Amino acid sequence: MLDLFDDLVGEVRLALSGLDDWGPSGERPSQYRHDVVADEIVVPRLLGAGLRVLSEESGLVGEGEVTVVVDPVDGSTNGSRGIPWYASSLCAVDADGPVVAVVANLASDHRYRASRGEGVEIRSPSGSTYESSRRSPSRCERLDEAVVGFSGLPPDHGGWNQFRALGAAALDLCAVATGSLDGFVDIDRAHGVWDYLGGLLVCREAGAVIGDGYGDELVTLDPSQRRAPVAAATPELFAELLAMTDGWRRARAG
């Protein structure tokens, strides 16, 4: 499956390199032409391999004991505006949960892949093969020392050192896994499973901590469900991020 996933993200990147229209698809809100192009490449190949597919763009299709959760282009708005932080994310799920995943930055061709119990490998844009990651989560334990990525607008300053809003959860989570960010928080509970599942496995295999800000199970194959992934380099920082978001919810509740 990892070889198949690699082939597919390579095909998507090649197709998008020749795409002239990166605007709205006109088919549904918040969908871009490049979302559709990528989906039309990935889904048929996965189905042809005997896999069931859950895609953000085409829903749950096919049959099989293994379901591949796909975001053909995560960070589509970034892509439409020429911001080089958008990705394809594919994660296979079996009866025991996520088993293998590939997350590829489609702008740079920087790729991350993870296998359950086997760790994380990275392929740099200049490389032709994957290597065991020499990068790991930072050792940051304190929010006031942390650089935190956000999805959504924080209601106030939560006590972090610095923050970033980069716009592609799959890559944001990989940034936590490899130490570029110390943490990541979805404020608005806005993500479907396709947005974060590949990054979740990369985080877990790298040794980062990841969970849902509301205490829900992150692994789901229900396309209607939305989650609020929170990831951190260490358990200590994870606890501080959860306390911060819980404080915001309490303040909103009055």
C-alpha positions in Angstrom: 0.0 0.0 0.0 2.8 2.4 0.7 4.2 2.0 -2.8 0.7 2.5 -4.2 0.2 5.6 -2.1 3.5 7.0 -3.2 2.7 6.4 -6.8 -0.7 8.2 -6.4 0.7 11.3 -4.8 3.3 11.5 -7.5 0.5 11.3 -10.2 -1.5 14.0 -8.4 1.5 16.3 -8.2 2.3 15.7 -11.9 -1.3 16.4 -12.9 -1.5 19.6 -10.8 1.7 20.9 -12.3 0.0 21.1 -15.6 -3.3 22.5 -14.3 -4.3 26.0 -15.4 -7.5 26.4 -13.5 -7.0 26.3 -9.7 -10.3 28.1 -9.0 -13.6 26.9 -7.6 -15.0 23.7 -9.1 -18.6 25.1 -9.3 -19.9 21.8 -8.0 -20.1 22.5 -4.3 -19.0 25.2 -1.9 -15.3 25.3 -0.8 -14.4 22.8 -3.5 -11.7 23.7 -6.0 -10.9 22.3 -9.4 -7.6 20.8 -8.1 -9.6 18.8 -5.5 -11.6 17.2 -8.2 -8.6 16.5 -10.4 -6.8 14.8 -7.6 -9.8 12.8 -6.5 -10.3 11.5 -10.0 -6.8 10.2 -10.0 -6.7 8.6 -6.5 -10.0 7.0 -5.9 -10.3 4.7 -9.0 -6.8 3.3 -8.4 -7.6 2.5 -4.8 -10.8 0.9 -5.7 -9.0 -1.1 -8.4 -6.7 -2.4 -5.7 -9.6 -3.9 -3.8 -9.7 -1.2 -1.2 -12.7 0.7 0.3 -12.2 4.5 0.1 -13.4 7.4 2.2 -12.6 10.6 0.3 -13.5 14.1 1.3 -14.5 14.7 -2.3 -16.5 11.6 -3.2 -17.5 10.0 0.1 -17.4 6.4 1.1 -17.2 4.0 -1.9 -16.2 0.4 -2.6 -15.9 -2.6 -0.4 -13.0 -4.3 1.5 -11.6 -5.0 4.9 -9.2 -2.0 4.6 -10.5 1.5 4.1 -8.2 4.2 2.8 -9.1 7.7 4.1 -8.1 10.3 1.5 -7.9 14.0 1.4 -6.9 14.5 -2.3 -5.8 18.0 -1.6 -5.6 19.2 2.0 -5.1 23.0 2.2 -6.9 23.6 -1.1 -7.3 27.4 -0.5 -3.5 27.6 0.0 -3.1 25.8 -3.4 -5.6 28.2 -5.1 -3.6 31.2 -3.9 -0.1 29.8 -4.6 0.8 29.3 -1.0 3.2 26.2 -1.0 1.6 24.4 1.9 -1.0 21.9 0.6 -0.9 18.1 0.6 -2.3 14.8 -0.4 -3.0 12.6 2.6 -3.8 8.9 2.4 -4.2 6.6 5.5 -5.2 3.0 5.4 -7.4 1.8 8.3 -8.0 -1.8 9.3 -9.9 -3.4 12.2 -7.2 -2.2 14.6 -7.0 1.4 13.4 -4.6 3.3 11.2 -2.0 1.0 9.7 0.0 2.9 7.0 -0.1 6.5 5.8 1.6 8.9 3.3 1.3 12.7 3.6 3.0 14.6 0.7 3.5 18.3 0.3 2.3 18.7 -3.3 4.2 22.0 -3.7 7.6 20.9 -2.5 7.3 17.1 -2.8 8.4 16.7 0.8 6.9 13.4 1.9 6.2 11.7 5.2 5.1 8.1 5.6 4.4 6.0 8.7 3.6 2.3 9.4 2.0 1.2 12.6 4.7 0.1 15.0 7.5 0.8 12.5 8.1 4.6 12.9 8.3 7.4 10.4 10.2 7.8 7.2 10.8 11.1 5.3 11.6 11.7 1.6 13.1 15.1 0.9 12.4 16.9 -2.4 15.9 16.2 -3.6 15.8 12.5 -2.6 14.6 9.5 -4.5 14.1 7.2 -1.5 12.7 7.4 2.0 15.0 7.4 5.0 14.2 6.9 8.7 13.4 10.3 10.1 16.3 12.0 11.9 13.9 14.6 13.2 11.6 14.0 16.1 9.1 16.0 18.2 10.6 18.9 20.1 11.0 18.4 23.8 8.9 21.5 24.6 6.9 21.0 27.8 5.7 24.5 28.5 3.1 26.5 26.6 4.9 29.8 27.3 7.9 28.4 25.4 5.9 26.8 22.6 5.3 27.6 18.9 1.8 26.4 18.3 -0.1 26.0 15.0 -3.8 26.8 14.9 -6.7 26.1 12.7 -9.3 28.7 13.5 -9.1 32.0 15.3 -8.0 31.9 19.0 -10.5 34.0 21.1 -7.6 35.4 23.1 -3.9 34.9 23.8 -3.6 31.5 25.5 -0.1 32.0 26.8 1.9 30.6 24.0 5.3 31.9 23.0 4.4 32.2 19.2 1.7 30.9 16.9 1.3 30.0 13.3 -1.9 29.5 11.1 -0.6 27.6 8.2 -3.8 26.2 6.7 -3.2 22.5 6.1 -3.8 20.2 9.0 -2.2 17.2 7.5 1.1 19.1 7.1 0.7 20.9 10.4 0.5 17.6 12.2 3.6 16.4 10.4 5.3 19.6 11.5 4.6 18.6 15.1 5.9 15.1 14.5 9.2 16.5 13.2 9.7 19.4 15.6 8.9 22.3 13.4 5.9 23.1 15.5 5.7 22.3 19.2 1.9 21.9 19.1 -1.3 22.1 17.0 -4.8 23.0 17.9 -8.1 22.9 16.0 -10.2 25.6 17.7 -13.4 25.2 15.7 -13.9 21.4 15.7 -13.9 21.8 11.9 -12.0 18.8 10.6 -13.2 15.6 9.0 -11.2 12.5 9.4 -9.5 12.9 6.0 -7.9 16.1 7.2 -5.9 14.6 10.1 -5.7 10.8 10.0 -2.5 10.6 8.0 -0.9 13.2 10.2 -2.2 11.4 13.2 -0.3 8.2 12.4 2.8 10.2 11.6 2.5 11.9 15.0 2.0 8.6 16.8 4.9 6.9 15.2 7.2 9.8 15.8 6.3 9.9 19.5 4.2 13.0 19.6 0.9 13.1 21.6 -2.4 13.5 19.7 -6.0 13.5 20.8 -9.3 15.2 20.4 -9.9 18.5 22.2 -13.4 17.3 23.3 -12.3 13.8 24.3 -13.8 12.1 21.3 -12.2 9.2 19.4 -10.3 10.6 16.4 -10.4 7.5 14.4 -13.8 7.3 12.7 -15.1 6.3 9.3 -18.2 8.4 9.6 -17.9 11.2 7.0 -20.4 13.4 8.9 -18.3 13.5 12.0 -16.1 16.5 12.8 -13.3 16.5 15.3 -10.9 18.9 17.0 -7.4 17.4 16.8 -4.8 18.6 19.3 -1.2 17.5 19.0 1.9 18.2 21.1 5.5 17.3 21.3 5.2 16.1 25.0 2.4 15.0 27.4 3.1 18.1 29.5 2.4 20.5 26.6 -0.5 18.4 25.5 -2.1 18.8 28.9 -1.6 22.6 28.8 -3.1 22.9 25.3 -6.2 20.9 26.5 -6.5 23.2 29.5 -6.3 26.2 27.3 -9.0 25.1 24.9 -11.2 23.9 27.8 -10.9 27.4 29.3 -12.1 28.9 26.1 -15.1 26.7 26.0 -16.0 27.5 29.6 -15.8 31.2 28.8 -18.1 30.8 25.8 -20.6 28.9 27.9 -20.8 31.8 30.3 
